[in-house]
């Protein structure tokens, strides 16, 4: 059962999402394919289809505190499965942006730290550099030696590269980051 608090913001949140990512939420007919394909849905209290429905019904700022928007891996499976072509992952990204802009407290855990570490390596190298990302994440958590026994196996299987990637169009990526931060492209 979906409950919307009485202090809902009306169409404000829905309108803000439309402005941020261009998604028309009104075409969602609640087939729940986004939730059935979601890789993190079992780890959260809220499913993607519930977020979509609550937005459709005029949910307010309480939705910005949803655990799903911070746990979402932005893998795009929900968007690919949607028969109406709704970019559900973009909606989750927009909700995260709005939560940050409104100063909603970060959730318990290290998901925001992981996101920052990931994006920093993409911004610097043009694509993700796993070893650099893991190092930044470990420094942020203070748990430098956790999971180190997995390192040799991952290195042997080619899952981690010792050196950063080359060949990416770093100028274009840096321009994209500058534009999203409000800078000039």
PAFIGU-189162 format. One record per residue (C-alpha): residue number from 1; residue in three letters; x, y, z. Coordinates in Angstrom, 2 decimals. Each point is the difference from the previous one (the first is absolute). Layout:
N
+-----+---------+---------+---------+---------+
! num ! residuo !       X !       Y !       Z !
+-----+---------+---------+---------+---------+
! NUM !     Ala !       X !       Y !       Z !
...
+-----+---------+---------+---------+---------+
//
This chain:
185
+-----+---------+---------+---------+---------+
! num ! residuo !       X !       Y !       Z !
+-----+---------+---------+---------+---------+
!   1 !     Unk !    0.00 !    0.00 !    0.00 !
!   2 !     Unk !    1.33 !    3.42 !   -0.96 !
!   3 !     Unk !   -0.54 !    2.83 !    2.48 !
!   4 !     Unk !    0.56 !    3.63 !   -0.86 !
!   5 !     Unk !    0.39 !    2.46 !    2.88 !
!   6 !     Unk !   -2.51 !    2.84 !    0.24 !
!   7 !     Unk !    2.71 !    2.63 !   -0.35 !
!   8 !     Unk !    0.62 !   -0.99 !   -3.60 !
!   9 !     Unk !    1.51 !    2.56 !   -2.31 !
!  10 !     Unk !   -2.51 !   -0.46 !   -2.78 !
!  11 !     Unk !    1.42 !   -0.02 !   -3.51 !
!  12 !     Unk !    3.22 !    1.74 !    1.11 !
!  13 !     Unk !    2.21 !   -3.05 !    0.31 !
!  14 !     Unk !   -1.45 !   -1.58 !   -3.14 !
!  15 !     Unk !    0.57 !    3.24 !   -1.90 !
!  16 !     Unk !    3.57 !    0.31 !    1.29 !
!  17 !     Unk !    0.77 !   -3.53 !   -1.20 !
!  18 !     Unk !   -1.46 !    0.76 !   -3.43 !
!  19 !     Unk !    2.21 !    3.11 !   -0.21 !
!  20 !     Unk !    3.13 !   -1.88 !    1.11 !
!  21 !     Unk !   -0.26 !   -3.12 !   -2.14 !
!  22 !     Unk !   -2.87 !    0.56 !   -2.43 !
!  23 !     Unk !   -1.92 !   -3.09 !    1.14 !
!  24 !     Unk !   -3.79 !    0.03 !   -0.29 !
!  25 !     Unk !   -1.14 !   -2.01 !    3.02 !
!  26 !     Unk !   -3.63 !   -0.02 !   -1.09 !
!  27 !     Unk !    0.60 !   -2.78 !   -2.54 !
!  28 !     Unk !    0.93 !   -2.53 !    2.73 !
!  29 !     Unk !   -2.79 !   -2.56 !    0.31 !
!  30 !     Unk !    1.55 !   -1.91 !    2.92 !
!  31 !     Unk !    0.94 !   -3.23 !   -1.77 !
!  32 !     Unk !    2.81 !   -0.33 !    2.58 !
!  33 !     Unk !    2.54 !   -1.27 !   -2.54 !
!  34 !     Unk !    2.42 !    2.62 !    1.34 !
!  35 !     Unk !   -0.18 !   -1.58 !    3.45 !
!  36 !     Unk !    0.17 !   -3.59 !   -1.17 !
!  37 !     Unk !    3.26 !    0.67 !   -1.85 !
!  38 !     Unk !    1.59 !    2.27 !    2.61 !
!  39 !     Unk !    3.30 !   -1.35 !    1.28 !
!  40 !     Unk !   -0.28 !    1.82 !    3.34 !
!  41 !     Unk !   -3.77 !   -0.21 !    0.66 !
!  42 !     Unk !    0.43 !   -2.87 !    2.45 !
!  43 !     Unk !    2.43 !    2.12 !    2.02 !
!  44 !     Unk !   -2.37 !    2.95 !    0.43 !
!  45 !     Unk !   -3.31 !    0.72 !    1.68 !
!  46 !     Unk !   -1.28 !    1.81 !   -3.08 !
!  47 !     Unk !   -0.28 !   -1.41 !   -3.53 !
!  48 !     Unk !    0.37 !    2.06 !   -3.22 !
!  49 !     Unk !   -3.67 !   -0.51 !   -0.90 !
!  50 !     Unk !   -1.03 !    1.36 !    3.41 !
!  51 !     Unk !    2.13 !    3.11 !   -0.50 !
!  52 !     Unk !   -1.58 !    0.51 !   -3.43 !
!  53 !     Unk !   -3.52 !   -0.44 !    1.41 !
!  54 !     Unk !    0.62 !    2.32 !    2.94 !
!  55 !     Unk !    1.32 !    2.67 !   -2.37 !
!  56 !     Unk !   -3.06 !   -0.51 !   -2.19 !
!  57 !     Unk !   -2.25 !    0.51 !    3.03 !
!  58 !     Unk !    1.79 !    3.22 !    0.99 !
!  59 !     Unk !    2.46 !   -1.15 !    2.66 !
!  60 !     Unk !    2.00 !    2.68 !    1.68 !
!  61 !     Unk !    3.39 !    0.40 !    1.63 !
!  62 !     Unk !   -0.38 !   -3.25 !    1.97 !
!  63 !     Unk !    0.84 !   -1.81 !   -3.22 !
!  64 !     Unk !    3.42 !    1.68 !    0.01 !
!  65 !     Unk !    0.80 !   -2.05 !    3.11 !
!  66 !     Unk !   -0.64 !   -3.31 !   -1.79 !
!  67 !     Unk !    2.74 !   -2.57 !    0.40 !
!  68 !     Unk !   -0.38 !   -1.03 !   -3.64 !
!  69 !     Unk !    1.21 !    3.28 !   -1.48 !
!  70 !     Unk !    3.32 !   -0.43 !    1.83 !
!  71 !     Unk !    0.34 !   -3.74 !   -0.57 !
!  72 !     Unk !   -0.90 !    0.14 !   -3.71 !
!  73 !     Unk !    2.99 !   -1.13 !   -2.06 !
!  74 !     Unk !   -1.22 !    1.92 !   -3.08 !
!  75 !     Unk !    0.52 !   -3.19 !   -2.01 !
!  76 !     Unk !   -2.95 !    0.86 !   -2.25 !
!  77 !     Unk !   -1.70 !   -3.39 !    0.20 !
!  78 !     Unk !   -3.23 !    1.65 !    1.18 !
!  79 !     Unk !    0.08 !    2.41 !   -2.94 !
!  80 !     Unk !    0.72 !   -2.78 !   -2.49 !
!  81 !     Unk !   -2.89 !   -2.12 !    1.31 !
!  82 !     Unk !   -2.57 !    2.81 !   -0.02 !
!  83 !     Unk !   -2.54 !   -0.63 !   -2.79 !
!  84 !     Unk !   -0.81 !    3.73 !   -0.05 !
!  85 !     Unk !    3.63 !    1.04 !   -0.47 !
!  86 !     Unk !    0.21 !    1.86 !    3.33 !
!  87 !     Unk !    3.57 !    0.66 !    1.08 !
!  88 !     Unk !   -0.53 !   -1.10 !    3.61 !
!  89 !     Unk !    3.74 !    0.20 !    0.73 !
!  90 !     Unk !   -0.05 !    3.68 !   -1.01 !
!  91 !     Unk !   -2.90 !    0.55 !    2.42 !
!  92 !     Unk !    2.10 !   -1.52 !    2.81 !
!  93 !     Unk !    2.93 !    2.25 !   -0.99 !
!  94 !     Unk !   -2.30 !    3.05 !    0.02 !
!  95 !     Unk !   -1.33 !   -0.95 !    3.44 !
!  96 !     Unk !    3.59 !   -0.28 !    1.29 !
!  97 !     Unk !    0.82 !    3.43 !   -1.44 !
!  98 !     Unk !   -3.09 !    1.51 !    1.63 !
!  99 !     Unk !    0.80 !   -1.66 !    3.34 !
! 100 !     Unk !    3.52 !    1.44 !   -0.05 !
! 101 !     Unk !   -1.28 !    3.44 !   -1.03 !
! 102 !     Unk !   -2.57 !    0.01 !    2.84 !
! 103 !     Unk !    2.59 !   -1.12 !    2.53 !
! 104 !     Unk !   -1.67 !   -3.31 !    0.79 !
! 105 !     Unk !    2.34 !   -1.82 !    2.39 !
! 106 !     Unk !    2.10 !   -2.73 !   -1.59 !
! 107 !     Unk !   -1.22 !   -3.49 !    0.78 !
! 108 !     Unk !    1.83 !   -2.35 !    2.31 !
! 109 !     Unk !    2.70 !   -1.90 !   -1.81 !
! 110 !     Unk !    2.58 !    0.87 !   -2.62 !
! 111 !     Unk !   -1.99 !    0.20 !   -3.23 !
! 112 !     Unk !    0.57 !    3.78 !   -0.45 !
! 113 !     Unk !    3.73 !   -0.49 !    0.67 !
! 114 !     Unk !    0.14 !   -2.80 !   -2.57 !
! 115 !     Unk !   -1.84 !    2.17 !   -2.56 !
! 116 !     Unk !    2.44 !    2.90 !    0.53 !
! 117 !     Unk !    3.05 !   -2.29 !   -0.30 !
! 118 !     Unk !   -1.39 !   -1.53 !   -3.20 !
! 119 !     Unk !   -0.85 !    3.36 !   -1.60 !
! 120 !     Unk !    3.38 !    1.49 !    0.96 !
! 121 !     Unk !    1.85 !   -2.71 !   -1.92 !
! 122 !     Unk !   -2.27 !    0.39 !   -3.02 !
! 123 !     Unk !    0.54 !    3.77 !    0.07 !
! 124 !     Unk !    3.77 !   -0.38 !    0.24 !
! 125 !     Unk !    0.63 !   -2.90 !   -2.40 !
! 126 !     Unk !   -3.00 !    0.13 !   -2.36 !
! 127 !     Unk !   -1.20 !   -3.39 !    1.21 !
! 128 !     Unk !    0.09 !   -1.84 !    3.26 !
! 129 !     Unk !    3.32 !   -1.01 !    1.51 !
! 130 !     Unk !   -0.97 !   -2.73 !    2.44 !
! 131 !     Unk !    3.21 !   -0.04 !    2.04 !
! 132 !     Unk !   -0.09 !    3.77 !    0.46 !
! 133 !     Unk !   -3.69 !   -0.12 !    0.84 !
! 134 !     Unk !    0.49 !   -2.76 !    2.58 !
! 135 !     Unk !    2.95 !    1.89 !    1.55 !
! 136 !     Unk !   -2.05 !    3.21 !    0.33 !
! 137 !     Unk !   -2.93 !   -1.94 !    1.44 !
! 138 !     Unk !    2.19 !   -1.86 !    2.51 !
! 139 !     Unk !    1.64 !    3.26 !    1.11 !
! 140 !     Unk !   -3.45 !    1.52 !    0.49 !
! 141 !     Unk !   -1.28 !   -2.89 !    2.09 !
! 142 !     Unk !    3.20 !   -0.36 !    1.99 !
! 143 !     Unk !   -0.12 !   -3.77 !   -0.55 !
! 144 !     Unk !    3.16 !   -0.28 !   -2.08 !
! 145 !     Unk !    0.63 !   -3.69 !    0.53 !
! 146 !     Unk !   -3.57 !   -1.30 !   -0.39 !
! 147 !     Unk !   -0.41 !   -2.42 !   -2.93 !
! 148 !     Unk !    3.70 !    0.10 !   -0.92 !
! 149 !     Unk !    0.08 !   -3.78 !   -0.32 !
! 150 !     Unk !   -2.12 !    0.38 !   -3.16 !
! 151 !     Unk !    2.53 !    2.25 !   -1.72 !
! 152 !     Unk !    2.35 !   -2.71 !   -1.44 !
! 153 !     Unk !   -2.90 !   -2.00 !   -1.44 !
! 154 !     Unk !   -1.58 !    3.08 !   -1.59 !
! 155 !     Unk !    3.36 !    1.06 !   -1.42 !
! 156 !     Unk !    0.65 !   -3.50 !   -1.38 !
! 157 !     Unk !   -3.43 !   -0.12 !   -1.68 !
! 158 !     Unk !    0.54 !    3.42 !   -1.59 !
! 159 !     Unk !   -2.73 !    1.67 !    2.07 !
! 160 !     Unk !    2.40 !    2.67 !    1.25 !
! 161 !     Unk !    2.67 !    1.84 !   -1.96 !
! 162 !     Unk !    3.06 !    1.37 !    1.75 !
! 163 !     Unk !    0.22 !    2.96 !   -2.34 !
! 164 !     Unk !   -2.78 !    2.44 !   -0.88 !
! 165 !     Unk !   -1.81 !   -0.51 !   -3.33 !
! 166 !     Unk !    1.28 !    1.76 !   -3.10 !
! 167 !     Unk !   -1.72 !    0.89 !   -3.22 !
! 168 !     Unk !   -3.09 !    1.63 !    1.47 !
! 169 !     Unk !   -1.09 !    3.40 !   -1.29 !
! 170 !     Unk !    0.85 !    1.77 !    3.26 !
! 171 !     Unk !   -0.59 !    3.48 !   -1.45 !
! 172 !     Unk !   -3.62 !   -0.84 !   -0.81 !
! 173 !     Unk !   -0.55 !   -1.63 !    3.39 !
! 174 !     Unk !    1.51 !    2.98 !    1.83 !
! 175 !     Unk !   -2.23 !    2.32 !   -2.03 !
! 176 !     Unk !   -3.06 !   -2.05 !    1.00 !
! 177 !     Unk !    0.97 !    0.16 !    3.67 !
! 178 !     Unk !    0.64 !    3.74 !   -0.23 !
! 179 !     Unk !   -3.41 !    0.51 !   -1.60 !
! 180 !     Unk !   -1.82 !   -2.04 !    2.65 !
! 181 !     Unk !    1.77 !    1.97 !    2.73 !
! 182 !     Unk !   -1.27 !    3.25 !   -1.52 !
! 183 !     Unk !    3.25 !    0.90 !   -1.72 !
! 184 !     Unk !    0.46 !    0.89 !   -3.63 !
! 185 !     Unk !    0.51 !   -2.74 !   -2.56 !
+-----+---------+---------+---------+---------+
//
